[in-house]
Amino acid sequence: MAKERITFSTRRFLVGKAGPFPRLVFREDVMLRLDQFAHTRAKGEHGGFLIGRKRELKSAEQYEVLVERFVPIPQKDEATRLVITQEHLLTVQRALADADRGEEVVGWAHTHPGFGVFLSNFDKEQHERFFPHPWQVAYVMDNLAHERAAYHLDQGEWHRLEGYYVLREMAENEIAIDALSRIRWSRLAILALLIVFLIGAGSYGYGLLRQVITPPSPSSVSQVVPPPTTPEPTVTVQRKDSPPATAKPPENNQVASSTRPVPPPAQAPLYGEYVVQAGDNLWKIAGKLWGDPSLFKLLAEENGITNPSVIPVGKVLRVPQRPEIKE
């Protein structure tokens, strides 16, 4: 039996907003490794080089920077700041030249655990010394605050990128199956609604058609549309020895039914559930559920998870509603 051939394609997911310059793209495995690196080094500042490729664009963005690898810089566990030396940079550049795969140093990344995603004066000096090109980026991670940011230096001015892309490799066969199943389910839903509409319209249309084809008899007309009559005033004569007439109490069935409190409609559940599968992490789960991997921190906060990269298989996660993002 011949094996089915599986081909792969890549899809980009935007995190944040698309900025004008440069276009920054991370491979998904590199992004996951950066997250794992930040979580396993929660004390002090740590980091390393971003390796990838640069491609010039004929647009306002001018460059596209693809980050394909991350090379950590060895240092002490609780170092107060990441110090890059010329020897570090030369070692990486020689290794890239020997590999001869067209890769180069496209920037650097480092952690700021609990300090926020900013560049200190020392960070800016290091960037200007070792990463002088405008397409080279500085990527900052604060794993405690679940924040990330990318910066670049252009003509002496620092700019924070409003967003970046995550490149994910997906099997085209799986994409086609998912799309086909969605189309089939949507067609079934439309067909069911159409059947319900036709049943309701059919019962109403049958009665209307019957009235048109079969004219009503005169007796039925007189019963259905009686001529308007004006009630004549009546005079009641009461004898002195007769007991006074008592008015009949009004029936309160309709009043009671109209004033009866109506129970409020049942609210939709605010939470869902997701069972962790093999190879899952919060980044992938947020992408599956909401189409935005950066929302993984909502899952982490809701389930009390401190390390989003390592989750036991079979764990049931509480999934909150996706927040509305205001532009």
Secondary structure, 3 states (H helix, E strand, C coil): CCCCCCCEEEEEEEEECCCCCCEEEEEHHHHHHHHHHHHHCCCCCCEEEEEEEEEECCCCCCEEEEEEEEEECCCCCCCCCCCCCHHHHHHHHHHHHHHCCCCEEEEEEEECCCCCCCCCHHHHHHHHHHCCCCCCEEEEEECCCCEEEEEEEECCEEEECCEEEEEEEEEHHHHHHHHHHHHHHHHHHHHHHHHHHHHHHHHHHHHHHHHHHCCCCHHHHHHHCCCCCCCCCCCCCCCCCCCCCCCCCCCCHHHHHHHCCCCCCCCCCCEEEEECCCCCCHHHHHHHHHCCHHHHHHHHHHHCCCCCCCCCCCCEEEEECCCCCCC
